Amino acid sequence: MTPKNKYDSIVVGAGPAGFAAAVASARAGAKTLLLEMFPFGGGAWTAGCMTLIFDCTPQRGIMEEFHRRLNAKGGWKPWRSKTTFLVNPEIVKVVIDDMLMEAGVTVRYHTLLQEARVEGGRISEVITASKSGRETWEAKVFIDATGDGDLGAFAGCGYDMGRPEDGKMQPASMNAVIGGWPEGIGDGEDLAEEILATFDQLGFDLSYRRTRLFEIPGMPALRRCMWTHLYGLDPTDAASLTAATIEGRRQIHAAVDCLRSSRDPRFENLYVAFTGPAPAIREGRRIHGEYTLTIDDLRAGRAFEDGVLEVAFNVDIHHVDPAEGRRLVNEKIPRYQVPYRCLVAQDRSNLLMAGRCISGDFRAHASYRTTSDCVAMGEVAGRAAAIASREGVAVQQVDPKIITLLEMKET
């Protein structure tokens, strides 16, 4: 093991949770490495081209700083409420790079996690693959911010996937940026219903029956469209991911071809500017933690002694099977807290989770998985990792009151 490959904390995954975890860890004084398979950070915002951010009001700290930096570059715009915003994915990439570099994080893009080695109930090192070959990385504390719980699974942790009765998961979506829209359409709410009617008149089988058009700050001629549901996708299986990605692209191009064929002059100039580099995944593994957040906790608006952040978003479940519907179902809930124990792996003494792979049940996950809440989880996990590595203690021994965001004021 060469000294350069030894770190205090290693974060795997540079999405909303991972970039925040790495920044928080490094700012707290830990020598921090961030590993990411894509050539950029941002996860769902960039690789998934998911340009809508919900539930921003409860979150301060790094999420608020991220908001201000995007806004300063023209990459942030309010959308219909005080808690929901539209972002520019290209500006997101640059802002994340800036925050990581300024914090002193060692960033390794183009690097895929392959293996985790465990000794005495703790992860000793991880193995990656890249253009540099297979490499070994050692740390005192690890953070799984892969979204799908890859690190936890590779380390032998228990996990759940899908709804308990049949294991079915929410579908992914292939997002696309489409140009050639008529001038003055705004967010296209009125036009959206006419788009859906056009698809129906022409017999086009739209897999996701919501056709909103989302503005992209700084890209006035383009709209982001989410017109697909990729049912049956297993995000932990490369063959399944490949098939879904190909199918998602096919559906997007077929949908645009269909609209152009309608002879409606508003659609005659449409074109696909680009599809997301990967499907936007809603659900994967949920790693077993010291506590499992449940739908009953959410419905009760529960607070916890070790609560570290607050979530205000509703339960948002996209139909898991097209036979059950091709839209989504919402359940309004009161604000609730996420306890630190949900971020602490049950089976390993030096593993934290951040993002949608934390410990929760199927329905609870459909609320806390929103990206602004994932940023907050990452910040908490990064702080905890720095403390655990500095003090030489298990992550279970970190005092939640030191890392909580619940009382944090705007930075």
Secondary structure, DSSP 8 states (H G I E B T S, - for coil): --GGGEEEEEEE--SHHHHHHHHHHHHTT--EEEE-SSSSS-GGGTTS---EE---TT--THHHHHHHHHHHTT-EEE-SSTT-EEE-HHHHHHHHHHHHHHHT-EEE-S-EEEEEEEETTEEEEEEEEETTEEEEEEEEEEEE-SSS-HHHHHTT--EEES-TTT-----BB--EEEE---TT-TT-HHHHHHHHHHHHHTT---SS----EEE-TT-TTEEEE----BTT--TT-HHHHHHHHHHHHHHHHHHHHHHHHT--TTTTT-EEEEE-SS-B----EEE-BSS-B-HHHHHTT---TTEEEEE---EEEE-SSGGG-SSEEEE----EEEEGGGGBBSS-TTEEE-STTSSB-HHHHHHHTSHHHHHHHHHHHHHHHHHHHHHT--GGGS-HHHH--TT----
